[in-house]
Amino acid sequence: MHDLVFATHSLTMSDAEEQTTTAKAPFDNHNGDIILRSTVDHVDFHTFKVILSLMSPLFKDMFTLPQDGLQSGVSSVPVIPVAESSTTLESLLLLCYPAATPTFHSLDNAKAVMEAAKKYDMQAVLSRAADLAMSQFLPTHFLELYALSCRFGWQHHAQTAALRALEIKNLGRPSTEFGSMQDITALDHHRLLVYHHACGVAAQAVGNSLSWLEPTISSKDMPMWSHTSGECYCRNRANLRMLQVADFGNLKITQWFDEYLVESGKELCERPCESTMRELATYNRTVAKAAQCDVCRNTVVESMDRFRALYIAQVKKVVANVKLATS
């Protein structure tokens, strides 16, 4: 292991002759007792052996060996050339400093830092990099983060990223490709598709029975299944579907509400997330049909808004109970 480290970090004559620059603070502190030099863009990072030793057993072991082969830099401080770019090295070292609050320049920067942390056996840095990448890039790069989480064995991050992937309609279609697909195994990709499908099935099933509704007076009197007026056209139609509502038993539901449950269920099966239920097309069609009834039009907007809020909460609840399969 030690031979590999020194072979990797041996300083060549061409490296020594290159003009170097000093990194910005906090890595311009000449009181440091070790310099990491990027051989990519020749930037020197002044840091401390104790910090590197605490974060990396690889560096700790290296510092116990004779360092005669290392070039001396400013004030005879040993220089260790490393293969990472200065951008990667800066983020990597900032993650070693507990008081620092770094941000990644891009997801590619985050990936490079993770690879470097793995290379130098910096487990605490790797964990911190994962948390930082999730907080920065989850809204826009959840599939790439899912792949990274599977690769590094971060099960809780994989679950979080898979949950966000529910926003993709029909995830299993061949057109769904993402940048880190080459980094993911077929098994982990399959698990993501299985998870997406299971969440869709669970979300769609919410509308098959409304037994989950709280048995309150307001829910009992919703116009979708209950009217005090016998003149409501929606309630007097033939062949209306019966549905379990709270603990009130099986009640007839209006056709416009039945169509809403069916259509929203199909949409949830393909894209089982809250934003699907907040899209207005199906909702507006439902309200427009209900407004054709002289009785329903008076309360349909208020009632549908109240029901949709409960519907969303229940869908989120059942989806949260679906777990991503892990090894």
Secondary structure, DSSP 4 states (H G I P E B T S, - for coil): -HHHHHHHHPPPHHHHHS--EEPPTTTT-TT-SEEEEETTT-EEEEE-HHHHHHH-HHHHHHHTS--TTSEE-GGG-EEEEESS-HHHHHHHHHTTSTT-----SSHHHHHHHHHHHHHTT-HHHHHHHHHHHHHHHTTT-HHHHHHHHHHHT-HHHHHHHHHHGGGSTTTTSTT---TTGGGS-HHHHHHHHHHHHHHHHHHHHGGG-BTTS---HHHHT-TTT--S-TT-TTTS-SSPPEEEBTTS-EEE--HHHHHHHHHHHHHHHHS-SHHHHH-HHHHHHHHHHHTTSTTGGGTHHHHHHHHHHHHHHHHHHHHHT------
